Amino acid sequence: MTVLSHTHPLVRQLENDLLPLFRAALPPLAAAAPRVLASVFAFSSGTASAFQDYHFGISCLLEDVPEDAPEEVALLVSVTGLDASARLSAKIVWGQPSSLVETQAELPAADLPALHAALPGLLARLQQAASRGRPGIEQAHEKVPRNNNLRFP
């Protein structure tokens, strides 16, 4: 690949859409889960190139967790395959040792409207998970329904 993927229009669009939204979600998250340290992140990864995939999200670090429990839960939005056919994914995932995917959105290919429709539900689920402070076994692997009535800010 001759052009760096970070110039990829989808990455720029996600950066412009997601990072302000995620930053705006931090105060309500802090109010709902005051013992959680939440931050916004963005990074690239890849096997063929460091800019093959991009990841955006909110990380919530939990206080006073047992040694065998995850101390992080995150909303993770990823765009993968920028060197071929881009795909989007969005999920709530717990850190080590569980790496449990608590909730994920069904997103066909690089469908930004589907991502935008799923984000309010994912942000609400992140807030619930951070407030709960542990994986919700009964909610693990639950799909977030698309809500076409919700509008992305």
ABEGO torsion letter per residue (X at the ends): XABBAAABAAAAAAAAAAAAAAAAAAAAAAAABAABBBBBBBBBBEAABAAABBBBEBBBBBBGBBAABBABBBBBBBBBGAABBBBBBBBBBBBOAAGBBABBBBBBEBBAAAAAAAAAAAAAAAAAAAAAGBBBAAABGBBBBBBAABBBX
